[in-house]
Amino acid sequence: MRPETLEFPPLNCTHDERLGDYYQDFSAAIELIESGYHGSIDERGVPLVNAPGQAQYANPVTCAQYGLANMIAFGRGDEHRGERARVQLDWLVDAQERDGPWAGCWLMHHDNEKYPWLRAPWTGALTSGNAISALLRGWELFGVDAYRDAAEAAYRGLHEPRPSDQLVLERNGTLWYEEYPADEPLHVLNGHIYALLGVLDYARVSNDAEARERWRRGASTTLEHLDDFDAGYWSVYDLRMLEPANVHYHKNIHIPQLRILARLTEESRFDAVADRWERYLRSRVSHARLFVALRLRRFRRG
């Protein structure tokens, strides 16, 4: 399975109190996950993720996105997808931390291979954002109060002040959600935006003024730094290592996310940058430069 061959376009980009479908059409994630691309699926129907040198594990991000995908398919008339979505939502409720410094969050019980400072247990803002989006839609669709309660706890846990491993950075009026907490922030684009969309979902359901203001500041901060994510031939994954995104992330995550923000904020510059990144996607020169850049990075790491 090559994920870059799939399509994950914008879907339901509104500010209505009723959430409905997610902002992005995740339905193609069903094929991706059920193909075994990430790992196997356990006897409950929860997807597992392969961790090199470690055991397979249930990843809350994968579960939340798989849950969103199944809810979209269920809404389109695929009846058995409703139960598969419920499995993911129930798993999120059961796996959520109830107390301690990470109350309301979901901990990763594996070491992160890419970022060696992230040792089990750890978590990130992307996890909370995707889980909030899935749980609130599950509450709306299935009427299970435990889903909304878990989403409210997740929103609080995301913004809980901590002496280290901050999930949200607020400085001089800016706001950035950190997918991978670090002393020197990474500022990962996709993780920040997915977390921000979870905050918007919470604001839409709760009518919470502070959540709405966090959404506004987070979107404004994204726009302010957008050009920093442009390498001149491709989009980059983060602002610390400036790693070029792979084709799947560039095509199916970065570009749709900018389209979503353009619709939600009515800021045309999101669309303008998305247009530029689509031109990169169609350019043989850009693909050649991406290939060279990724090979050089692997050579330097080696």
C-alpha positions, 0 to 999 in steps of 0.5 A: 500500500502506497499512502500517497496514491490515496486521497484525503481531501477537505470535507466538512469545514464549518463553524456550526454547533453541530459537528457532523463529519470531520474537516478532512475526509479520512475514509481512505484511512480505512483501506490504509489501516486494514491493509496492514500498512501500520500493523495488525488489528487486534481481536477487538478491532483496534489497529496496532502499530509496529514499533521497530525493535519493540512490540506492536501497540495501540496508538491513540492517534491511529485509533482516533483517525480510524474512528473518524474514518469509520464514522464518515463511512457510517454516515454514508450508509455503511452500517457495520462501520458504526460498531467499528467506530464505537470500538475505537471510541471505547478504547480511547475512553478506557486508555485515557489517563484518569489522574496524575500529571497527564490526566486527560491525555493518552500516553505512548508506552513506547520509545520514539525511534525518531526523537530519542529524547521521547522515552516511554511514557510520553504524549503530544498535542496531536494525540489530544486534538485527534481524540477530541475530534473523534470523541465529540463526534462519537458523542454527537452520533451515538449519544454516549456521554462518556465520549463527551466527558473524555473529550472535555478532560482531554481539552483540560489536559492539553492545556494543563501547565506543566514544568516540562513537556509542554503541549502548548506554547503561548508566547507574545500572543502566539500559540503553537501546539507541540506534537513532540514536546522538546526543550527546543521546540520542533513546531511540527506543522501537521500536529499543530493543525490537527490539535488546533482543529480539536480545540475548534471542535471543543469550542463549537460544542461548548461555546467556550470563549477561551477555546474559541480565542485559542483557535483564533490565535493558533490559526493566526500563528500558523499563518504567520509562520506559513512561509517558514515551512516552504523549502522553495521546492517542497513543504517541510515537516517541522521548523527545527530540523526543516525535514522535507515532508514525504510525498504522502504528508505533502499531498494528503496532509499539508495541502488539505490542512491549508485548504481546511484553514482557508475555508475556516478562516477565510484567509486567502493566503492559506489557499495561495500557499496550498496552490504553490505546494500543489505546483511542487507536487506536479513538478519533476524538478521539485520531486528530483530536489526532494529525492536528493534532499532526503538522500542527503539527510539519510547519508548525514545521519549514517 
